[in-house]
């Protein structure tokens, strides 16, 4: 573990100014900002199947609120065009028709698909944005027992990511599938992309100190005038009221993938939402989560999914193929 990380048993209420949501449970406001009468303005909204939270440190609360409006608008836009749960989104339209013919998509969606396919390549297929049918089959938020084995096996080790074709027609991006069982699911990368866009919106409005969180994805923008980083707590996989680790981060993305937020239990086993492309089933591992720090949240998001379940040295090797600056924290 690097110098900017430390392990904690639980949050100290004197240190943390607010309990957050999802995987990241606590944030601290640098003391230097507090001494300058800078407020922490925050807002939480349901987005992307989880909770998005934007926190802005600024002396003008109205300015902060306007900046938060812009950040949330970016997140909503990404959800609208990249969700697989709407038939009129880019991904919804692709899943309905791209196995028959090329489907036009926005340049932004094309760039996220391209990024996802690059991660698939450098992770040797551990990350596969095209296993959406397996995710739909397991549907861990609504299932109470595993699906039939034959239906699972039909989707195992199909390397669907190799069958996604990005091209252009009259200068417009198109996506086409070479397999009718292929369904795109950008849930493990689009949230990180959305966090990056929201952070960009804050920067364009002159915000220097902020936190953007969407579920298990976070970007810590800025630092205090004295160089104090933000303190971010990672919720323990075993106790929702305790922290497994704390991070001190400035201008850095953090993403955590774990088996303890979305799952069902059956016959003593936990079946979570992180699908192993080789088995088309939830990945079996003694590790309950993996946290990755990178320079961009799109990379942290995809990397944390890619390395979930791996020992730290192996995970770090893969994560650094995605971002050379990556740091990995596996939690048992």
Phi, psi and omega in degrees: 000134185283175186295338184268016180228146176213155180265138181227151176275333182188167183285139172265115186295340177284332184274322187263134183273341179202144171273131183267206184231160175069219184287321181269118193251348184209144178226146178244144176266124181307137184301325181298325178290320179299322181293339179265015177060039177265126183273156173255107181261128183221156178212140178240138179220147174286126182206146171056035179074014181210202177246128173261139179224129177242128179235126182237130176262117183199154180283340181250106185294326178294319176301315180298318179298318179296320179294321178296320175307313182294320180295316180293325177300321177296316179297318179296322179296315179298316178300317184297321185264344186243359179289149174268000185265004176236132181286345180261002175281167176304314183288321177299316179293322178296316181294334178278326191229351188286346175282347179260320184202167177297137179248128179291139178225165179288155176303326181294315178296320178300320181292324179289319176299317179299318178297319180296319180292326176295317178296321177302317181295310185285342178263009181057037175084002177295332174256124180221107182284001185250018178263030182301327180293325176293319177298318179294323180295316182284320172039061193295341179281344182240344180279156175237355175206158182297152175289167180302141183303321184294326178289325177291311183300329180298335183258356186285142173052040181268349180050052184301329184300333179287349185253016175260123183245119174261132179211193179219147175228120184054036178082000181256136181296143178226152173232141179221144179253140177260018180207129182288343178272003183274125172232126176286142174217106182267017183300336182265010178216330184290329177297317177297319176299318178297320177299318178297318179294318179296318178297321177298321178296321177295315180300317182297336179265009175088010177285132182249339183227116182196164173230131173242125181231132171229102182059245181264018181238137187211145167233128177260110183266125172082190180199170182287162177303336179268007180086013180286126177281165172289150174251124183238130178260140176256123182298141178292138175294342187255340184214111184295346181260007181234162176253138176276330182198159171237148179237146173246111191227144174222130181048052185216144177264146178225134175222140178236129171248130182212166183261012189246007178257320182230109183192167167226160178249141177211122180051044176081358180255145176262124178249111187256182188270356183271100187277132174274116182301333181287330182249348186057030180221165177305135184295129178270127184196150175284348181271139182263343177198164174221131178246134181233135174251131178216184179276334178235146183287330177301322179286319179297318181300306181293322182293320182295324175291319182299319188261358179304129178096357183258150171300157189301318183293318179292318180298318180296321179300316180290316182299325181282348168286334179276316177214119185300339181268003189298143172237144185235137175232099175279140179240129180268000000 
